[in-house]
Amino acid sequence: MFLLSKQHRDIIYYKARVHLRSEASSTYLSYLWWIFEPIISLGIYYLIFGVIFASGTEDFIPFLIIGLVTWQWFNNIVSHCANSINGNIALITNVSFPKVILPSVNIVMDSVKYSVVFMILLVFLWIYGFTPTWTYLYLPLVILCQHLFNTMIGNLVAAVVPFAPDLKIIITNILRIAFYMSGIMYSISDLPEHLQFYFEFNPMAQIIHFYRDILMHSGDLNVSKLMFYIAICFFGVIVSHLILRKLDPIYPRVLLQK
């Protein structure tokens, strides 16, 4: 977003607002689905892994919820960005319309929904007993880190899918694998040491760990590692934006030939 002009940002916010209102008006419960949908998802995972299989760590409920809420933000953005260019043929044919706007609209929409769910998560944690500590000062940095990572992956997915629509199926399965490899339902520290090494290369596993360090384990946050991930993701956003810019004039020809 910071790489776009004010005019383009205004278009993104306008389209995101219109889509959100349209989405809410199409159901009886309207905006309440932003709350009910993640609660239903959380309940299913807790029932399966926390009750039926009796697995999990100490304070498993907040542990699981933090992981799921964090993952859902990333998963929704990647899934929606995968269809952001293919699903807007009418706009694609407009040569003057910058295609980078399309994934950005989905990123804004899913981020707005996430902000509502995240506030509910914080209230739940406070009621549960995990009250705010001084480490909350680092929370905006973790949110920034994930936002940059979400944007980077969302842009890259949006950039490549138009050339091979079947990639959406591959992306869906990669997300499914990544879900189980991100330490959402288990603690990475409980794994054998030779396996923990590989989780260092999974950004979502690290981001979820950052959230838990702040919201549950005050004082354990590795700030230098967090800043390193922010720097990498910031660079990745710039690269992904440039890729979309480079491919911008090619998309109409590619999509209209199919």
N, C-alpha and C positions, 0 to 999 in steps of 0.2 A: 504493500500500500504506500509506503514512504517513497517508492520509486515512481509513483504515478503523479500526474498533474492534479491540481485542485479540481479541474473540470471533470476529470476521469473519476476522481474519488467521489465527487458529488453524484455522478451517474451510478456508481457502485452502491452508495448508501441509499439512493432513491429506489433502485431496482430491488435491493435486499429488503427494504421496508415494504414495498408493494408485494413481493413474493411472500413475506412473512404474514402479512395481513390476509392475503388470498388463501394461504395454507390454513390459517386459523379459522377463517370463515367457512371453510369447506367441511368442518366437523361440528357436532353439537357442543362438545366441551371446549372448543376453541383453543385458547392459549394454555388451558389446563393440561393439555396433552404433553406440553413441554415438561411437565412435572410427573404426570402419571406414567408416561412411557418409560423413562429411566427407572422409576420406582418398581414397575412391573419386572423389568429386566433384572434389577438388583435382587428382587425377591426370588426370581427363578434360580439365579446362580447361588444365592445363599441356601435355598432349599436343597439344591443338588449337592453342593460341595460342603456346606456348613452343617447340614442336618442329616441327609441320607448317607453321605460318605463320611460324615464326622471328621472332615479334614480341616486344615487351617492352622493358623498361628494364634498366639494369645491376642485377645481383642480382635477376633477375626472379622466381626461385622464392620467396624470402621476401616480395618485393613483392606477388606474386599471392596468396600464402597469407593474408597479413594482410587483404587486401581481401576475399577470399572468406569467411574465418571471421567477419569483422565483419558482412558482408552477410547471411550465413546466419542469424545470430542475429535480425536485424531481419526478414528474410523469413519465417522460421518463425513468429515471434510474430504478425505481421500476418495470415499465411495461416490460422493456427489460431484467432486471435481472430475472424476473419470468420465462423466457424461456431460460436462459443462459445455464443451465445444460441439460435440456431436449432436447434442440436444437442442442446439440453437441455430439451425440451418438458415433461417431467415436473416439473422444478424450476421452470420458468417459471410453471406453474399454481399454484405455492405462493406466495400473495400476500406472505407474511411473509419469503420468501427474497430477499435483496438481489441483484439481477441483476449488479451490479458485480463480484460475486465470480467470476462465470463467466470473463470474459476474464482476470482476475487469476490464476486457476489455470493457464491456458495460459502466461501470462507467466512464472510461477514455474517451470513445467516446462521451458520452453525455455531459461530462464536457467541452470537447474541443468546441463542438457546443455552449454550454451555454456561454463560455467565449466570443465568437464572438457576440452573441446576447446581452450580458451584456454590452459590450463596446458601442454598438449602443444605448442601453438604456441610458447610461451615457451621450452620446452626445446629445440625444434628451432632456434629463432633463436640460442640460446646456443651450440649445437653448430655451427651454421653460421658463427658468428663475431661475431654481434651481441650482445655481452655487456651486462649491465645497466650503466646509467650513472645519474647523479644525476637525470636527467629522468624516471626511473621513479617519482619522487615524485608526478608529475602523472598517472600512469596511473590511479589510482582516480578522479580527476576525469573523465577521458575515459570510463571505464566507467560512471560515474554519468550523464554526459551522454547516452550511448547508451541506458542503461536508461530514463531519463526520456523520451527520444524514442520508444523502442519502446513504452513504456506509453501515451504520448499517442496515437500512431497506432493502437495495438492497441485502445484504448478507443473511439476515434472510429469505427473500422471495425466493431467489435462493436455500437456504438450504432445505426448506420444500416442495416446489412445486413438485419435482421429486417423492415424496411419494404419492401425490394426485394431479394429473394434473388439476382436477376440481377446485382446489384452485385458479387457474388463473382467473376464472370467478368471484369468490368471491372477489379476490383482485381488479379486475376492478371495481366492484360495491362499494367496500370500498373506493377506490380512488375517485369515483364520489361523494360519500357522503362527504368525507373529503374536496373535492374542495369547496363545499358550506359551510363547517364549518370552513374555514380557514380565513375568513375575506378578501377575495380577492376583492369582489365587494361592500363591505360595511365596515364601521369602527366599530371595536369591541367596542370602547368607546361610540357609539351611542346605544348600546344594553342596556336593563335593567341591573342593577347591579347584580341581582341574576343570570343572564345568563353569564355575563362577567367572573365570577368565573370559569366556566367550560372551558373557552378558555385558562386558565392558563395551562391546561393539554394537549393542542394541540400544539406540537412543531412547526408545520408548521405555525400556526397562529402567534406564537411568533417570529419566524424567519422573516416572512414577515413584522411584526411590527418593528423589528430591522432595516431592510432595509429602511423602510419608515422614521424611526426616523433619520437615517443618511442622506438619499438622499433628504428628503422633510422637515423634522422638526429638523433642526440642534440644538443640545443642549439638546434634550429630551431623549437620549439613557440611558437605565438602564444597566450600565456596569456590575454590580454585577450579575444581572440576566443572562446576556449574558455569563459570565464566568461560571456560574453554568450549563447552557445548554451545553457549550463546554465540561465541565468535564463529564457530564452524557453521552453525545454522544461519547466521546473518550472511555469511559469504555464500552459502547455498541458496538463499533467497535471491540474491543478486544474480547468480548464475542461472537459476530457473527462470527468472524474469527475462533475462537476455535471450534465453532459448525461445521463450514464447514470442518475444519481439522478432527474432530472426525468422521464425516459422510463420509469422502472421500472414504474409501474402500468399503462402502456399496452401493454407487450409481451405479456401474456397474451391480451388482447383481439385484438391484431393477429395473433398466431400461431395462435390457435384458430379464427380466421375463415377461414384458408387451407385 
